[in-house]
Amino acid sequence: QETRLSVSAIENATSNVILQASNDIVFEVPVNIGTAGVGLAAQAGNNIAVNAAIATAGGNVSFNAGSTLSIGATVSTNGGNISFTAPTMNLQSAIGSGAGNIALTADFPWLQGTLSGSGTLSIQPQTPSSIDLGGSDSGEMVFLSENELGNLANGFSAITIGDSNTGISLVGNASFVDPVTLQASTIDALGFSLSGSD
């Protein structure tokens, strides 16, 4: 059964908004929460699709999908934290947190839009695994390709990729414009280089 919510009820909320669905959540019209610090959380058993822009005035945005999270429009929090979790994550549009932090947790992230902020950025797999960094997506599944790493805008105070249960392999050169930490159980450079300008 489909349930439709009035966007004005979300935009005029004076406390954090939590949306929960056993199947899918779809944002079809823009959401602009004007009350300072009020955040938006969406939890879906299957998919979450953002097809229109979402903005908060410093409120946190947290999306957790059981299958696929698709971001097809801009998400900006103006200082609020952003947390996205899903097995498959397709970020096609710009994501901006201002001074807030961004945390992405996915086994198959596709970073096609720009990620920006002056807080921290963390990207890690949802399940313990070995991930590949750098190089091209062509012909193989790469966790973050060189092109995707290029979508991480300059300005983050720190970037962390992986976690203590992750094995990381460089399958091509990888470059960053902000301080970066590769957090892993093992790291194999495979003869490639890791470089940064900060």
SEMARDO-396600 format. One record per residue (C-alpha): residue in one letter; residue number from 1; chain; x, y, z. Coordinates in steps of 0.25 Angstrom, whole numbers. Layout:
BEGIN
<node r="a" k="NUM" c="A" xx="X" yy="Y" zz="Z"/>
...
***
This chain:
BEGIN
<node r="q" k="1" c="A" xx="0" yy="0" zz="0"/>
<node r="e" k="2" c="A" xx="5" yy="14" zz="-4"/>
<node r="t" k="3" c="A" xx="5" yy="25" zz="6"/>
<node r="r" k="4" c="A" xx="7" yy="40" zz="1"/>
<node r="l" k="5" c="A" xx="12" yy="51" zz="11"/>
<node r="s" k="6" c="A" xx="10" yy="66" zz="10"/>
<node r="v" k="7" c="A" xx="23" yy="72" zz="8"/>
<node r="s" k="8" c="A" xx="19" yy="84" zz="16"/>
<node r="a" k="9" c="A" xx="18" yy="75" zz="28"/>
<node r="i" k="10" c="A" xx="32" yy="72" zz="27"/>
<node r="e" k="11" c="A" xx="37" yy="86" zz="23"/>
<node r="n" k="12" c="A" xx="30" yy="92" zz="35"/>
<node r="a" k="13" c="A" xx="34" yy="82" zz="45"/>
<node r="t" k="14" c="A" xx="40" yy="87" zz="58"/>
<node r="s" k="15" c="A" xx="46" yy="74" zz="62"/>
<node r="n" k="16" c="A" xx="54" yy="64" zz="54"/>
<node r="v" k="17" c="A" xx="46" yy="56" zz="44"/>
<node r="i" k="18" c="A" xx="47" yy="41" zz="43"/>
<node r="l" k="19" c="A" xx="41" yy="33" zz="31"/>
<node r="q" k="20" c="A" xx="40" yy="18" zz="32"/>
<node r="a" k="21" c="A" xx="35" yy="8" zz="21"/>
<node r="s" k="22" c="A" xx="36" yy="-7" zz="20"/>
<node r="n" k="23" c="A" xx="38" yy="-5" zz="5"/>
<node r="d" k="24" c="A" xx="42" yy="8" zz="-2"/>
<node r="i" k="25" c="A" xx="43" yy="23" zz="0"/>
<node r="v" k="26" c="A" xx="43" yy="32" zz="-11"/>
<node r="f" k="27" c="A" xx="45" yy="47" zz="-11"/>
<node r="e" k="28" c="A" xx="38" yy="53" zz="-23"/>
<node r="v" k="29" c="A" xx="37" yy="68" zz="-19"/>
<node r="p" k="30" c="A" xx="47" yy="77" zz="-13"/>
<node r="v" k="31" c="A" xx="48" yy="77" zz="2"/>
<node r="n" k="32" c="A" xx="54" yy="90" zz="9"/>
<node r="i" k="33" c="A" xx="54" yy="89" zz="24"/>
<node r="g" k="34" c="A" xx="55" yy="103" zz="29"/>
<node r="t" k="35" c="A" xx="55" yy="101" zz="44"/>
<node r="a" k="36" c="A" xx="70" yy="102" zz="49"/>
<node r="g" k="37" c="A" xx="75" yy="89" zz="53"/>
<node r="v" k="38" c="A" xx="63" yy="80" zz="49"/>
<node r="g" k="39" c="A" xx="68" yy="68" zz="42"/>
<node r="l" k="40" c="A" xx="62" yy="57" zz="33"/>
<node r="a" k="41" c="A" xx="64" yy="42" zz="34"/>
<node r="a" k="42" c="A" xx="58" yy="32" zz="25"/>
<node r="q" k="43" c="A" xx="59" yy="17" zz="27"/>
<node r="a" k="44" c="A" xx="54" yy="7" zz="16"/>
<node r="g" k="45" c="A" xx="54" yy="-8" zz="16"/>
<node r="n" k="46" c="A" xx="57" yy="-8" zz="1"/>
<node r="n" k="47" c="A" xx="60" yy="5" zz="-7"/>
<node r="i" k="48" c="A" xx="61" yy="20" zz="-5"/>
<node r="a" k="49" c="A" xx="61" yy="29" zz="-17"/>
<node r="v" k="50" c="A" xx="63" yy="44" zz="-16"/>
<node r="n" k="51" c="A" xx="58" yy="50" zz="-29"/>
<node r="a" k="52" c="A" xx="57" yy="64" zz="-24"/>
<node r="a" k="53" c="A" xx="66" yy="73" zz="-16"/>
<node r="i" k="54" c="A" xx="67" yy="72" zz="-1"/>
<node r="a" k="55" c="A" xx="72" yy="83" zz="8"/>
<node r="t" k="56" c="A" xx="72" yy="86" zz="23"/>
<node r="a" k="57" c="A" xx="77" yy="98" zz="31"/>
<node r="g" k="58" c="A" xx="88" yy="91" zz="39"/>
<node r="g" k="59" c="A" xx="79" yy="78" zz="42"/>
<node r="n" k="60" c="A" xx="85" yy="64" zz="40"/>
<node r="v" k="61" c="A" xx="81" yy="56" zz="28"/>
<node r="s" k="62" c="A" xx="81" yy="41" zz="30"/>
<node r="f" k="63" c="A" xx="77" yy="31" zz="19"/>
<node r="n" k="64" c="A" xx="77" yy="15" zz="22"/>
<node r="a" k="65" c="A" xx="73" yy="6" zz="11"/>
<node r="g" k="66" c="A" xx="72" yy="-9" zz="11"/>
<node r="s" k="67" c="A" xx="75" yy="-10" zz="-4"/>
<node r="t" k="68" c="A" xx="79" yy="2" zz="-12"/>
<node r="l" k="69" c="A" xx="80" yy="17" zz="-9"/>
<node r="s" k="70" c="A" xx="79" yy="26" zz="-21"/>
<node r="i" k="71" c="A" xx="82" yy="41" zz="-20"/>
<node r="g" k="72" c="A" xx="78" yy="47" zz="-33"/>
<node r="a" k="73" c="A" xx="77" yy="62" zz="-27"/>
<node r="t" k="74" c="A" xx="85" yy="70" zz="-18"/>
<node r="v" k="75" c="A" xx="85" yy="68" zz="-3"/>
<node r="s" k="76" c="A" xx="91" yy="80" zz="5"/>
<node r="t" k="77" c="A" xx="90" yy="81" zz="20"/>
<node r="n" k="78" c="A" xx="97" yy="95" zz="22"/>
<node r="g" k="79" c="A" xx="105" yy="89" zz="34"/>
<node r="g" k="80" c="A" xx="97" yy="77" zz="38"/>
<node r="n" k="81" c="A" xx="104" yy="63" zz="37"/>
<node r="i" k="82" c="A" xx="100" yy="54" zz="25"/>
<node r="s" k="83" c="A" xx="100" yy="39" zz="27"/>
<node r="f" k="84" c="A" xx="96" yy="29" zz="16"/>
<node r="t" k="85" c="A" xx="96" yy="14" zz="17"/>
<node r="a" k="86" c="A" xx="92" yy="4" zz="7"/>
<node r="p" k="87" c="A" xx="98" yy="-9" zz="0"/>
<node r="t" k="88" c="A" xx="97" yy="-1" zz="-13"/>
<node r="m" k="89" c="A" xx="99" yy="14" zz="-13"/>
<node r="n" k="90" c="A" xx="97" yy="22" zz="-26"/>
<node r="l" k="91" c="A" xx="101" yy="37" zz="-24"/>
<node r="q" k="92" c="A" xx="98" yy="44" zz="-37"/>
<node r="s" k="93" c="A" xx="97" yy="58" zz="-31"/>
<node r="a" k="94" c="A" xx="104" yy="68" zz="-22"/>
<node r="i" k="95" c="A" xx="105" yy="65" zz="-7"/>
<node r="g" k="96" c="A" xx="109" yy="76" zz="2"/>
<node r="s" k="97" c="A" xx="110" yy="77" zz="17"/>
<node r="g" k="98" c="A" xx="116" yy="91" zz="19"/>
<node r="a" k="99" c="A" xx="123" yy="89" zz="33"/>
<node r="g" k="100" c="A" xx="116" yy="76" zz="35"/>
<node r="n" k="101" c="A" xx="122" yy="62" zz="34"/>
<node r="i" k="102" c="A" xx="119" yy="52" zz="23"/>
<node r="a" k="103" c="A" xx="119" yy="37" zz="25"/>
<node r="l" k="104" c="A" xx="116" yy="27" zz="14"/>
<node r="t" k="105" c="A" xx="114" yy="12" zz="17"/>
<node r="a" k="106" c="A" xx="112" yy="3" zz="4"/>
<node r="d" k="107" c="A" xx="118" yy="-9" zz="-2"/>
<node r="f" k="108" c="A" xx="116" yy="-4" zz="-16"/>
<node r="p" k="109" c="A" xx="117" yy="12" zz="-16"/>
<node r="w" k="110" c="A" xx="116" yy="19" zz="-29"/>
<node r="l" k="111" c="A" xx="121" yy="34" zz="-27"/>
<node r="q" k="112" c="A" xx="116" yy="41" zz="-39"/>
<node r="g" k="113" c="A" xx="113" yy="55" zz="-33"/>
<node r="t" k="114" c="A" xx="122" yy="64" zz="-25"/>
<node r="l" k="115" c="A" xx="124" yy="62" zz="-10"/>
<node r="s" k="116" c="A" xx="127" yy="75" zz="-2"/>
<node r="g" k="117" c="A" xx="129" yy="80" zz="12"/>
<node r="s" k="118" c="A" xx="139" yy="85" zz="22"/>
<node r="g" k="119" c="A" xx="136" yy="74" zz="33"/>
<node r="t" k="120" c="A" xx="141" yy="59" zz="32"/>
<node r="l" k="121" c="A" xx="138" yy="49" zz="21"/>
<node r="s" k="122" c="A" xx="138" yy="34" zz="23"/>
<node r="i" k="123" c="A" xx="135" yy="24" zz="13"/>
<node r="q" k="124" c="A" xx="134" yy="9" zz="17"/>
<node r="p" k="125" c="A" xx="128" yy="-4" zz="12"/>
<node r="q" k="126" c="A" xx="116" yy="-9" zz="19"/>
<node r="t" k="127" c="A" xx="121" yy="-23" zz="21"/>
<node r="p" k="128" c="A" xx="136" yy="-27" zz="23"/>
<node r="s" k="129" c="A" xx="143" yy="-29" zz="10"/>
<node r="s" k="130" c="A" xx="155" yy="-26" zz="1"/>
<node r="i" k="131" c="A" xx="153" yy="-13" zz="-7"/>
<node r="d" k="132" c="A" xx="160" yy="-7" zz="-19"/>
<node r="l" k="133" c="A" xx="164" yy="7" zz="-20"/>
<node r="g" k="134" c="A" xx="169" yy="16" zz="-32"/>
<node r="g" k="135" c="A" xx="170" yy="12" zz="-46"/>
<node r="s" k="136" c="A" xx="157" yy="10" zz="-55"/>
<node r="d" k="137" c="A" xx="144" yy="4" zz="-54"/>
<node r="s" k="138" c="A" xx="146" yy="-2" zz="-68"/>
<node r="g" k="139" c="A" xx="146" yy="-17" zz="-68"/>
<node r="e" k="140" c="A" xx="146" yy="-19" zz="-52"/>
<node r="m" k="141" c="A" xx="138" yy="-15" zz="-40"/>
<node r="v" k="142" c="A" xx="146" yy="-4" zz="-33"/>
<node r="f" k="143" c="A" xx="141" yy="1" zz="-19"/>
<node r="l" k="144" c="A" xx="146" yy="15" zz="-23"/>
<node r="s" k="145" c="A" xx="152" yy="18" zz="-36"/>
<node r="e" k="146" c="A" xx="161" yy="30" zz="-39"/>
<node r="n" k="147" c="A" xx="150" yy="37" zz="-46"/>
<node r="e" k="148" c="A" xx="141" yy="35" zz="-34"/>
<node r="l" k="149" c="A" xx="152" yy="40" zz="-24"/>
<node r="g" k="150" c="A" xx="153" yy="52" zz="-33"/>
<node r="n" k="151" c="A" xx="138" yy="56" zz="-29"/>
<node r="l" k="152" c="A" xx="143" yy="58" zz="-14"/>
<node r="a" k="153" c="A" xx="144" yy="73" zz="-14"/>
<node r="n" k="154" c="A" xx="155" yy="80" zz="-7"/>
<node r="g" k="155" c="A" xx="152" yy="85" zz="7"/>
<node r="f" k="156" c="A" xx="150" yy="73" zz="16"/>
<node r="s" k="157" c="A" xx="158" yy="73" zz="29"/>
<node r="a" k="158" c="A" xx="160" yy="58" zz="28"/>
<node r="i" k="159" c="A" xx="156" yy="47" zz="19"/>
<node r="t" k="160" c="A" xx="156" yy="32" zz="24"/>
<node r="i" k="161" c="A" xx="154" yy="21" zz="14"/>
<node r="g" k="162" c="A" xx="152" yy="6" zz="20"/>
<node r="d" k="163" c="A" xx="151" yy="1" zz="34"/>
<node r="s" k="164" c="A" xx="159" yy="-9" zz="42"/>
<node r="n" k="165" c="A" xx="152" yy="-21" zz="36"/>
<node r="t" k="166" c="A" xx="155" yy="-16" zz="21"/>
<node r="g" k="167" c="A" xx="167" yy="-21" zz="12"/>
<node r="i" k="168" c="A" xx="171" yy="-10" zz="2"/>
<node r="s" k="169" c="A" xx="178" yy="-11" zz="-11"/>
<node r="l" k="170" c="A" xx="182" yy="0" zz="-20"/>
<node r="v" k="171" c="A" xx="179" yy="-5" zz="-34"/>
<node r="g" k="172" c="A" xx="183" yy="9" zz="-40"/>
<node r="n" k="173" c="A" xx="189" yy="22" zz="-36"/>
<node r="a" k="174" c="A" xx="180" yy="29" zz="-26"/>
<node r="s" k="175" c="A" xx="181" yy="44" zz="-22"/>
<node r="f" k="176" c="A" xx="174" yy="53" zz="-12"/>
<node r="v" k="177" c="A" xx="174" yy="68" zz="-9"/>
<node r="d" k="178" c="A" xx="171" yy="66" zz="6"/>
<node r="p" k="179" c="A" xx="178" yy="58" zz="17"/>
<node r="v" k="180" c="A" xx="174" yy="44" zz="15"/>
<node r="t" k="181" c="A" xx="175" yy="31" zz="24"/>
<node r="l" k="182" c="A" xx="174" yy="17" zz="18"/>
<node r="q" k="183" c="A" xx="168" yy="9" zz="30"/>
<node r="a" k="184" c="A" xx="170" yy="-6" zz="27"/>
<node r="s" k="185" c="A" xx="175" yy="-19" zz="32"/>
<node r="t" k="186" c="A" xx="184" yy="-20" zz="21"/>
<node r="i" k="187" c="A" xx="189" yy="-10" zz="10"/>
<node r="d" k="188" c="A" xx="195" yy="-15" zz="-3"/>
<node r="a" k="189" c="A" xx="200" yy="-4" zz="-13"/>
<node r="l" k="190" c="A" xx="203" yy="-13" zz="-24"/>
<node r="g" k="191" c="A" xx="213" yy="-4" zz="-29"/>
<node r="f" k="192" c="A" xx="204" yy="8" zz="-31"/>
<node r="s" k="193" c="A" xx="205" yy="21" zz="-24"/>
<node r="l" k="194" c="A" xx="196" yy="29" zz="-14"/>
<node r="s" k="195" c="A" xx="198" yy="44" zz="-14"/>
<node r="g" k="196" c="A" xx="192" yy="56" zz="-8"/>
<node r="s" k="197" c="A" xx="193" yy="71" zz="-9"/>
<node r="d" k="198" c="A" xx="190" yy="75" zz="6"/>
***
